Amino acid sequence: MKSIKKLIFQLILAFFSLFSLFCTSQEENLILEIFDFRLDLCCVGSSSKCVELCDEKLEECKSRFESENIGEGTRIIVENILAQEKYNNIYADFPKSKELKPLITNRYTVTKDFLDSNKELASDISKYFYVVAGDILSSSLQFLSLSKAMNEGLQIKIYYEKALEIDPEYSYCLANYGQWLYHAPGFAGGSKKDAMDCFHKASQNAKTPFEIYYSNFLVSQTEFENKNYAEASVALEKSLSAREGNVYMNFIKRINELGYSIFYYIPNREKVDKLLAE
């Protein structure tokens, strides 16, 4: 009799553990809301204000987690997205800020711990968890040892591929997988041609305003890199059309007018900023 009760108890635990890894429609709506919030931040024009808004949004979400019965996996997704946005905006003004490392590596640890404790159910975690895990890991690489960063660099690709196994047409993941392909060395599987294919596929499958903005932004910059300026301009206008008043896309326009893409700007920021200031 004891063994039967124990079995029933284990089955109940397994059921609730499994259930917590699926996104309900309410949880998915919250995740999409956070992505839309990311697009809103592109219209702010002040990195410090964006940081402040990220903190405010996080506090709002924390108050909703309990009242809306949001599961642990979705909580981590939301917290990771907001941490990533906060990280990006701090980095924009203070790339050597001491706040960056603990901010992003803490999220890296939380994400890894969650995945490690749910290994047997990992294939059932939503596409959102995998792609956001890849994003957080990508930002964490610079703070890891060289050997660990090399191993984890390949893990990013695995996370994106897992998300695409769940939804092969998931625009946001295709866009980020494309960025991995763009920056990864050829011996590790990187390919600028494959990256461009991913960006175009992401654009073709974009459904939300954020996905329209993000995918077409990346298409525009790769087409610019390939000197396909007409195609780049069309894609940039599509990106701008996703949200009126997108300050960041107007900034990208200015960089392009100087003859540079965002891919050139990131490692050569100081040089291009001086030209922008003239």
N, C-alpha and C positions, 0 to 999 in steps of 0.2 A: 504493500500500500504506500509506504514511504517513497519507494522508487517511482511510482506512478505520479505522486504529488510533485516530486522533484522534477520529473520530466515535463509535467504541465507548466510548472514555474519557469523552467528553462525556455519552453516554447513561447510563453508570454513575454519573457525578456527579449528573446530573439525577434519576436514580432515588433515590439516597440523600438528596438534598436534599428531594425530594417526600416520601419516607418519614418524614423527621424532623419533618414538619409535621403528621402524623397522630398521634392519640392511640391507643396500643395499649391493650388492656384493663387492663394493669398500670398504665399511666400514668393512665388514667381513674380507677382505684381510688385512686391516690395523691391525685389532685385532690379526689375526694369525701371522702377521709380528712381533707384539710386543711379543707374546708368543715365537716366534723363537729367538727374541732378548734375552729373559730370558735364553734360553738354551745357547746362545753365552756367557752370563755372567758366566756360570759354567766353562768355559774354561779360564777365566782371571787369577784366582789365587790370586787376591788382592782385598779385600773388599773395600778399599778406592778408587781404580781404578773403581770398579763397581759402586760406588756412583757417581763418576764423569761421567761415561758413561750414567747412568740413567738421570742425569741432561741434558746432551747433547741430548739424545734421546727425552726427553720431549720438549726441545726447537725446535727441528726438527719437532716434531709432531704438536706443536702449530702453526708453520708456514704453515703446511699442512691442518689444520682444515678448514681454510677459502678457500684456493685455491682448495681443493678437496670436498668442501661442506659437511663436516662431521657433522652429527647431534649431539645434546647435549648428548643424551644417550651414544653414542659411544665415545664421547670426555671423558666423565666421566669414562667409562670402561678403556680407554687407560691411563688416568691420574692415576687411581686407581692401575692398574697393575704396572706402573712405581714407584708409591709411595710405594707400597708393597715391590718391589725389593730393593728400596733405604733403606727402613726401615730394611729389613732383613740383608742388608750388614752393615749398621751402627751398628745394634744390635750384629753382629758377632764380632766386635772389641770393641764396647762400649755399653754393655747391659744396662748401667745406664745413657746413654746420655740423656740430657735434650731436645735434638732435636726430640726424638722419639715420645713423647706424642703429640705435636702439629702437627707433620707430619701425623700421622695416624688418630687422632681424627678429624682433618679438613676434611679428605676424608670421614670419617664416617658421618659427618654432611652433606656434599655435597650430598652424596648418599641417606641418609634418606630424605633430603629435596626434592630431585628429585622424589623419590618414593611417598612421601606424596602429592606432587602436581600433581601426575598422577595416583591417586588411581583408577579412573574409567577405566583406560587403562592398569593397572599394568600387567594383564595377557598377554598383547601383547609385553611387553618388552622382548628383546632377552634373550636367555639362558645365554649369556655371561654376561649380566648385573647382573642377579641373582647370578651367581656363584661368580663373583668378589665382589658383595655386601656382600656375606657370608664371603669371605676371609678378607675383610676390617674390618668387624664387629668382626671377630674372633681375629684379632690382637688388636682391640680396647678394648676388655673386661677387660684387666688388668688396664685400666685407668678409668673404670666406677665404680660407687658405687656398693657394693655387691648385693643389691636388683636389680639394673638395669642390672648388669652383668648376674644375674641368668635368668632374663626375656629375655635378648638379646641372651643368649646362646641358647635358644630354637628357637629364630628367625633365627639363622644361619642355623639350620636344615630345617626350612621352606623355606628359600631362595634356598638351594640346591635341595630340593624336587620340588620347582617350576621350576627350570632349567631342572630337569629330567622329569617333566611332558611334557615339550616342546620337549626334546630329551632324551629318556630313555637310549640311548647308548652313551651319551656324556662322553667321557673318563675322561677329566679333572675334571668334576663335580663328577663323580663316585669316583675318587681318593680322592677328598676333602671331599665328604660325608663320605667316608670310614674313613678318619681321625677323623671326628666328632664322628662317631660311636665308634672308638677306644678309644677316650679320655673321652667321656661322661659317667657319672655313669649309672649303669643299671636301676635305677629307672626313669631316664630321657629318656631311650630308647637306651642307649649305649650297644654295644656288640662287643667284639673282633672277634668273629666268623663272624658276619655280616660284620664287617670291612674288614676282609680278603676276603670275597666273593666280596665285592665292589672293592677291589684292583685288584683281578683277572679279574673281569668283565671289569674294566678300561683298563687293559692290553690287553684283547682280542679285545677291541673296539678301541684301540689306532690307530690313522690315521696319525697324524703329528709327526715329530721328537720329539717335546717337549712332546707330550703325551706318546710316546714310552719310552722316558727317565724317565718321572715322574711316570708313573704307575708302570713300572717294578722296579724302585727304591723302591717304597712302598711295592710291592710284596716281594722283596728280604729281606727287613727288618722285615716284619711280619713272613716270613718263617724262618728267622734267630732266631727270638724270640721263635718260636715253635721248634727250634732245627732241622729243616729240612734243613740242611746245603747245601746239593747238590742242592735242589730246589732254595735256596737263591743265590747260586753262579751262576746258570743259569740265573736267573732273573737279577742279577747285571750286568752280561755280556751283556744282552739284553739292559739294560739301557745305558751302556757305548757305545754300538754300534750306538746309536742315533746321537752321535756327537763325532768325534775324538778329543782327547785332553781334555776330561771332567775332570778337576782338582778336582771338588767336589766329583765325584764318586770315584776317587782314594783315597780321604780322607776317604770316607765311608769304602772303602776296608780296610784301616789301622785300623779303629775302630773295624770292624768285626774281624780282625786278633787278636785283643786284647781280643776278646770274648764278645764284646758289640754291640748292635744295635743302630741306630740313636734314637730310642725311649728311650733308657737308657741314651744315651749321653746328650740329651738336658737338663734334670734336674740334671745331674751329670757331667756337662761340665768341671768344675775345676779339678775334680779327674782324668778324662780320659785324659785331656790335659797334665797333669803332666806325665802320663804314655807314652803318645805320644812323649814327649820331651826327654825321657830317651834314 
